[in-house]
Amino acid sequence: MASGKDNDLDDDADDETVIPSDLDELSHAELRMLYHESTETLRFVKSLQWKTVGSTLVTFAGLIFIAGFVNANKALTDKFMGISILMTLAVIFTLVLYQFWQANEHAKIESMNKKFSSLYRSVRAHKSTREGNIHRYTLLVFMVMSVILGVIVTHLALTRIAYT
């Protein structure tokens, strides 16, 4: 049997009167387009972060492979170690820049949220901004630690190759 409700809206939304957006149709369409663009940019930046970490770790593996393949001496492995340290610093800097980029997109989304209907804002409020930030920064720390562990393993392997 039906529950007596015509709509299966969230309980919080049922308790309130839905206040529509006060934007005209064209402005609303522009705002929706900007919102979509910001969410796509967020997905793109997150993808770039993971690709940056992955390609860095693959590059470290490549340095180890090359050093082992050519039976590198201490001079060459020292150069590879220098390259890996510079790469690590550049990657960490890039990951932090990507994080700032995401923060800017989230700020844009939050400013747009104020212009949508009260129902939209109510549904969006179920996702805590604080929780989202904790997730993002935990993942950033994980990514940075992965790169740092990767460079440590690279240095250990290069040292072993140089002295065998």
N, C-alpha and C positions, 0 to 999 in steps of 0.2 A: 504494500500500500504506500501511497505517497505520504510524505511527511507533512503535507499541508503547505509547504512553501513552493512558490512558483520558481524561485531561483535558488541555486545551491551556492550562494555567496558565503564568504567567510563570516563566522559569527560576529566578529568585531564590526564588519561592514553592515551587518543587519541591524545593529543597535544604533547606527547613525544614519542620518539622511545623507545621501550621496550628493555632493556639491560638484557640479560639472566644472570643467575648465572654463574660464571666462575669455579664452582666446577665440578669435574668429577662425573660421575653417582654414584659411591660408596660413595664418600664424601657427595654428596647431599642426598643420602638415609640415611646416618648416621645422618646428620643434621636434616632431617625431623623426624627421630626417636627420637632424643633428644628433638626436639621442641614438639612433641606429648607427650613425657614423662613429660616435664615441664608443659604443659597445664593440663595434668591429675593430676599432683601433686598440681597445683593451685586449681583445683576443690576439691581434697581431703582435702586440708588444710582449704578451705572455709567451707566445710561440717563439719570438725572437730570443727571449731570455733562455728558454730551454735549449734552443738550437745553439746559442752561444756557449752554454755549458757543455753540451754534447760535442760540438766541434772542437772545443778546447781540449777535452779529454782525448778525443781521437787524435788531435795533433800531438799531444804528449806521448801517446802510444806510438805514433809515427816517429817521433824523435828517438824513442827507445829502440824501435825496430831498425832504424837507419844506423844508429850507433852500434847495435849488435851485428848488423849485416856487414858493415865495413870494418869490424873490429877496431872501433875508434880508440885513439889514444887519449891521454889526459887532456891535451890541448883542445881537441875537438869536443870531448864531453863537457869541458868547462864552457865552451861556447854554447853548446846546447843547453847547459844549465842556465847561462845568462839569458838566452832566448826564452826559456821557460819561465824565468822569474819576471822578465819584462811582459811576457804574454799574460801571466797571472795578474799582474798589476793592472794591465789594460782591460782585461776581462772583468775584474772586480769593479773597476771604474764604470765600465759599460753597463754592467748589471745594475749598479746604483742609479745610473742615468735612466735606464729603462724603468726603474721603480718610481723615479720622480715623474716620468712621462705618464705612468699609470695613475699616480696621485693627481696629476692635472686633469686627466680624463674623468676620474671619479668626482673631482670637484665640479667639472662641467655638468656631469650627470646629476649631481645633487642640486645644482642651481636650476636645472631644467625640471626636476621633480616637483618643485614648488609651483610650477605653472600647470601641472596636470590635475585631474579631478581628485577629490578627496578619497574615492575608492582606490585609485591608483596609488596614492601616497600611503594609504593604509596597508595595501598589499606589499608595497616596497619596504615598509617599516618593519616587516617580519624578519628581514635580513639586517642584523645588527652591523652598523658601520664599524664598531670596535672589533667585532669578531672577524669581519672581512679584513681589517688592517692586521690583526694578529695572524691570520692565515697568510696574507701576502708577505709580511716581514719574516715569518717563520720559514716560508719557502725561499725567500731571499737569502736568509742565513744558511739554509741547507745548500743552496746553489753555490754560495761563496765557499762554504766548507768543502763541498765536493771538488771545487777547483783547487783549493789549498791542499787537500789530501792527494789530488792528482799530481800536483807539482812535487809533493814530498815523495810519492812513489817514483816519479820520474827521476828525481835526484838520487834516490837510493839505487835505482836500476842503472843510471848512468855512472855512478861511482863504482858499482860492481863491474860494469863493462870496462871502465878505464883501468881498473887494477887487476884484471884477469888476463 
